[in-house]
Amino acid sequence: MAIRPWILNGSKTIVKDRWIDLHADDCALPDGTSISPFYVNTLPDFVVVVAVTEEGDFIFIRQYRHGTRQILIELPAGCMEEADRTPECGAVRELLEETGYAGNEPVFLCKVAPNASSLSNFAHCYLITGCKKVQEQSLDATEDLEVVILTAEETKQLLADGGLVQAVHVAAMYYAEKRLTKGKAGVNHE
């Protein structure tokens, strides 16, 4: 028996503002079983950047995340904007805005769904090498970010200790490690 998609009988917007676009969907399984309401949050796609300096160090940011009520170390990342022609453009822009660093052309790592059960968006993850600081951060009023530069060894330890907890960021590092290890550079788990 082939898996079939659910049937969408209707959708009602529950709340929509700059942070959330939550819908209550009236769904039915292919066998007719009703699933209503089923909540879906429609969010923009975003980019995540594994950035490596000319010296082989990794660029992270530290910021407060209200959902977990913690200050976390993360990779540079952010929502796609209308001006971003492609996810690659978004990756370059986010790295520059959040860190003041720029580097080589972005290399695609992966496209992942952060939570396919109830979120509509995808994360587009890229590796940017050869990074150097070219300007100061350019943050908006809601951002308070600290740039954190870690050596390859410190990055390896951060990952081993579970210090990178954003699931999409962990996935991006996994793919970057594979790419960098192929080139004999970067983080290497043994």
N, C-alpha and C positions, 0 to 999 in steps of 0.2 A: 504494500500500500504506500503510495507516494504521499509525502507531507504536503499539505496544501495551506495556503495563507488563510488567516481569519477573514471573515466577511465584515466590512465596516458598514453598519446601518445608519450611522449618524455620529456627529461630533458636536460638543458644546464647549465653547471657551469658558473656562472657570476664572482665570485671571491672566491678564496680559499687560506687562509693562516692560521696562528696559532690562529686567533681570530674568523674567519668566514668561513663558507662553504655554500655560497648562490647559490641556483639553481633557474632557471626560468623553471617551469614545463608547458608543453602543456597539459592541462586537458580538459576533457569533462564531463558534467553531464550525468547521465544515459539516459536522454532524448535526448542527442546529443548536447546540448548547450555548446558552446566553452568557456572555461575560460583559456585564454592564453595571457600573461604569468601569472602564479600564483607563487609567490616567497616563497620558503621554505629555512630556515636556518637549516642545519644539524649540531647539536651541541652534545657534549658528555653529558651523564647523569651526574648528580651531587648529592652530599649529603648535608644535612642540619642537624645540631646537636643542640638539646635542651640539654644543659649541666647544671647539678645541682651539686653543691659542697656538700661535707659531711655535711656542716652546713645548707644546704637548700637554698643557694644563687644561682642565675642564672648567667651563664657566657655568656657575649655578647662581641662583638668586635665593634669598631668604625673605619670606614674607608671612604675615599672619593670614590664616585661613579660618574664617568664622564657622564654616560647616563642621570642622573638627575641633575648633577652639584651640588651635595650636599654631605656633610659628614653625614653618616647615622649610626645608631646603628643597628646591625644585629646579627644574630646567626652565630656561626662558620659554614663555608660552603665552598665547592669547588668542582671542577670537579673530576670525577673519573679518576684514572690513570691506565695505563696498569698493574702496579704492584699490584693493588687492586684486590684480588681474588673475593671479594664480595662487595656489597655496605656497609656492616657492617665494613669491613676492611677500606674502604675509610672514613667512619665516624670517626673511631678511629684515623686514620692518620691525617685527617684534624683538628680535635680537638687538637691533640698534636702539630702539626705544628703551627697552628694559635694562640694557647693560652698557650702551655706548660703544659696543664692539661691532666690527664688521669683518668679513672674511671672504673665503672663496665661494664659488657658486654652490648653492645648496644641493645636497645629494639625498634623493628620496630614500627613506628607511622603511616606512610602513604607513598604512592607513588602518586605523583601528576604531571600533565603536566602544566608547567608554562604558555604556550600559544600554545595550541594544533592546532590553526588555521595556524600558520606559523613556529613553532619551532618543531623539531623532538624529543627533549629530555624529560626526566623525572627527577624529583627530588625525591630522596629516603631520607625520614626524620626519624631520630632516636632520642631516649631519652637515655642519658647516665647519670646515677646518681653516687653518691659517688665520685665525682671528687675532685682531689687534684693536686696541682702544683708539677710536677716531673722534669721539665726542663725549660729552656728558650724557647721563641718562635724560630721557625726555618722557617723563611720566605724567599721567593724567591725575586729576584730583583724588581719585579713589585708590591710587597705587602708592604704597610705601614699601619699596624694595631695596634690599642690600645686595650688592654684587659679591659673590663668594667665588674665589678662584682656588681650585684644589688640584694638586698634582695628580698624575695618573695613579700613583700608589694610594694617596688619600681618597681618591674616587673609588678605587677598588675596595678600600676599607669601609667607606660609606655604604656601598652596596652590600658588602658582606654583613654589616651590622644592621641592615634594614633601615638605614637612615634616609632612604628615598622611598616615600610611601605612596605618592601619587601613582596609581596603577598604570596610567598611560605613559608616564615618565619612565617607569621601570621598563615597560615594553620598548620604548624608544632607546633606552640604554642597552637593552639586550641586542637589538638590531644593530646599533652603532658598534657595540663590542665585536660582533661578527664581522662587520665591514672593516673596522680598524685592525682587528687581529689578522685579517687577510693581508693588510698592508704592513704588518709587523709593527703597529703602533697602538697606543691607547691602553685601555683597561684589558687585563687578561686574567680570567678566572682559571685556576688550575684545579 
